Amino acid sequence: MTPLFAAIGEILVDFTPIVEAGRTVGFRMHAGGSPCNVAVALARMGARVEFVGQASTDFFGRFLAENLRKEAVGIQYLSLSPAPSTLAFVALAGGEPSFTFYGDRAADTLLRPDDLPPEVAATTVLHFGSISLLRGTTATTIAGLVERLRGRTLLSFDPNIRSSLISDEPAFRRLLAPLLRLADIVKMSEADARWLAPDRSPETVAVELVELGPALVVITQGARGAYARTAAWQARIAAPRVRVVDTVGAGDAFTAGLLFALAQQEVTARAAVARLHSDGLETALRFAAAAAALTCTRAGADPPRLEEIEGFLRR
């Protein structure tokens, strides 16, 4: 049976700048939120995917729900709330994004265990992470679901650390520690790895995390490619060369590409991840890197479709 993917966490509106003659003259509205981006990217690759979370009933929330429907992402696990939507304004410096968030007590931060239907447990692969772990009841709801599904569902975790949003670093580190142990796959950026362990190399961080619990750790390194580590194997790839417009959503496209490429190899359970050889790792990394590279060639979180990725890899 076709594996069922799900992504849980924040769903928000990104406002990206419209720049004319070096000045910002307005903003474009895009659906965003890291887990939401992963879900959309998976759907564009042809995966069967559900989004798990809570959206507002306001104008922005209706826009977000409609966008998921339009992208063929399932919304049967999406609950609704009269609380407002989270809004994020994106600033770009040299194509690299920084975010300013407005979302105190927003709908996507108020997800509770009772909002999760029992059918969520039927998910083959669950992806979680990002700023949803910093905000409201959603953080503890996700942590509880991850603990409940451990050993039954392949768990994918991208911490996507936004240090500017962390008000209590010791508390956040205490929340992260068990999630890093419970996850089967951890994908993070080099910046995330530096935040976790400033005195160690990304390769050392990957080895130490695998010893902690995950079957696979992948660390993305921007223009320098990506590094993957399991208990038995390691792999490294260079980043494809493209003309970069911006990098918004590139990490999420990489995550989706990694999970999709692993599923194409019938790697949808922890034991199968642990059995991966270096050639299987490299195949998945190259597919993921192609998805990320193509996303960088256009504005905003606009992940590629499967045929685009396959064509890019045939170049």
N, C-alpha and C positions, 0 to 999 in steps of 0.2 A: 504494500500500500504506500502511496505517496506520503512522505513524512509531513507532519504538520508542525510548522514553525509558529512561535509566538514571541512577541516582544512586549515587555511590560515597563512602564515608567511614564516619564513626562511627555505631554503633548502640548505644544505651544505655538505661538505665531512669531516667526522671525521677520523683522523689518530690516531689509538690506538697503544700503544707500544707493541712490541714483546720483551719479557724479557727472557734472558737465563743466568743462573748462576748469577742472581742479576743485570745484565746489560741490558740496552736497546740496542738491536742489529738491530732494524728496526721498521717499522710501517706498520700496516694493514689499508687498505682503506675501509671505511664503509659509506653508505648513512646516513646522520644525519640532525639535526635541529629538535627542539622539536615538532613543528606542523607536520613536515614530519613523525617523529617517531609515533605520535599519529595516523596519517592516516594509516600507515602501520600496526600498532597494531590492529586498527579497522578492516582492511581488513582481517587480519589473523583470526579474530574472526568470520568472515563471514558477516560483514556489507558491505553495499553499500556506498562507500566513494570516494570523489573527493579531490584532493589537489589543492589549490588555491595559486598561487604565480608566481615567475619568476625565471627561471633557465638560466644559461649561455649556449651558443652554443659551448663552449670550451670542451675539453676532459672530464673534471670533470662534466660539466653540462649534457653532453650526457650520462655519467655513471648514474647520478642521475635520469634523465628521464627514462632511461631503467630500473632502479631498481623499480621505481614506477609501470611501466607497468608489470614487472615480478611479483610484489606483488599484482597485481589486483587492484591497486589504480587508479581511473580515472584521466586522465590528460587533459581533454578537457578545463579546466580552467587554465592550466599552460601556461604562455606566455614565450617567449624566448628573450634573449638579447645577443649582442656581448660582453657585459661587462664580466669580469672574475667571476669565482665562489668563494664563501667564503670557506676557508679551516680552519679547527680547529684541533689543536694538543692536544691530551688528555694525561695528566699525572695522574698516579694512585698512591695514597698513602693509603695503607691499604684498597684498593678496592674503595676508594672514589675518584671521578674524579675531576680534575681541568682542565680548558680549556684555551688555547691561540688561539685567533682568528686572521686570516688574511683575510680581506675582505673589504678594503676601496673602496667605490663606486662599490661594487660587484653587480652582476645581481639581487640577491634576495633582495637587499636594495633599488632597483629603481622601484618597483611596483607603478603604478599610477592608479587613478580611471578609466581612459580610457582602462586599461588593463583588467578590470573586465567585463566579459560578463553579460548581463542582467539575464541569466539563474541562476546565483549565488543566486538570490533572491528566487529560488525554494527550497533551502536547508532547510531541517527540523531542523538540529542541526549544528550550526557553532562553531567550536573551534578556539580560537585565543590566542595569547600571546607570551611570551618569548622575545628573543633579537631582534625580528623583530620590537618591539616597541621602539628600541633605535637607529635605523639605517635608514637614508635616507628617501625617500618619502614613503617607505612601511609603516612606522609608521602612518603617517597621512591618508594614503589610508585605512588602517585597521580601524582606529578610525572612519572615515567617513562611512565605510560599516557597522560597528557595530551600529552606530547611525541610519542608514537607515533601518536596519533589526530589530531593537528593536520592540518587540510586534508581529512580524511576524515569527521569527525564534528563536528557543531555543539557547541562546548564552552562551557558555562555555568559561571561561577565566582562564588561568594559567599564572600569572605574571612571574614566573620562573626567579626571579631577579638575574642578574649577576652584582653585585656591582662594579666589576673591570672594567666593560664597561661603567659605568655611568659617563659621563664627567660633567654633569650639574644636580645635584640631585634635586634642586627646580623645574627645568623644567620637569624632569621625574615624579616627584610627581604630578605636575599639569596635566600631560598626563594621569597618572594612575587613578586619582580621578574620572573623569567621566566614565571611562571604568569599574571601580568597581561598580559604581551606575547602569550602563546599563546592566551589565552581569546578567544572570539568575542563573548561576552556577559559583561559584568561587572555584577553587581547588588550594591550595598553600602548600608549604612546611612550616615546623616550622621555617626554616631560613628566608623564605619570610615574615612570620608573625612578626618575630623579627625585620626585617629591617623596616617594615611598622610602628611598634609600639614597640620600644625596652623596654618600661616600663610596658607592659601588657602581660598577659598570652595568649597562643594560644586560649584558650576557650573564653577569653574576646574579643580578636580580632574577633573571629567568630561571637559572639553575636553582636558586634558593626557593622560588615560588613552587617549582615542580616538586621539590622535596617537601614543601608544606602541604600540597594536596592536589592541585590541578594536574590533569594528564597532559595538557598542552598549554604552553605559554608562548604568545606571539607579541613581540615588541616592534612597533612601527617606528621608523627613523626618518620620516619625511623623504627628502630627495636622496637619502642614502639607502633607501630600501626597507627591508624588514628582516627580523631574526626570529626563528622559531625553535623551541626546545621541548622535547619530551624526556622521559627518564632515560631512553636508550639512544635517541637520535637528535640531531640538530640540523637546521637548514638556514641558509641566508640567500636572499635575492637582492639584486639591484633594483632601484626604482625605474620604471619606464620614463623615457624623456618625452615630455609634452610641453606645450605652451600653457602656462598656468594663468588662469583668469583669477580664481581665488580657491582657497582650500576648504571652504565651508562644506561640511557634509562628507568630506573625503574619507575621514576615519570611519564613519558609519557605513559608507559604501564598501570599504575594505572589510569591515566586520561581516556584512551581509555576503560579500563575495567569498570570504573564508568559509562561512557556514554552508553556503550553497555548494561550493566546490567539494567540501568534505562529504556532503550528502550525495553528490554525484558519484563519489567513491564508496557509497554505502557506509559512511562513517557517521552514524547518528546515535551511537551509544558510547559510554566511557571506555568500555573494553576495546572497542574498535579504534578509538583515538589512541589508546595506549599501544596498539599494535602497528600504528603507522610507521612506515619506513621513510627515509629521507627523501626518496623520489616522490612519494605521495604528499609529503609536506611541501616540497618545492612546487608541485603542480597546484596545490591549493593556494600557496602564497602568490604564485604568478597570476592566477585568476583574480585573487583579491586585489593585488596591486594594479592590475589592469582596470578593475572597476573603480578604484580610487583615482587613478590617473585620469580616466575619462571624466570623472566628476570634477576634477580640477580645471578642465578645459571650458567649463561654463559657469555662469554666475549662480551662486546659491547652492543649496542642497538639491541637486538635480541628477540623481544616479542614472547610470546607463541601463539599457535593456540588454537581454542576453545576446541578441545578435550583434550588438555593438561590441560587446566584450569579446565574443568569439572572433569577430572581424579584426579587432585590435590585436589579438594574440596571433593571428595568422600573418601579420605584417612581416 
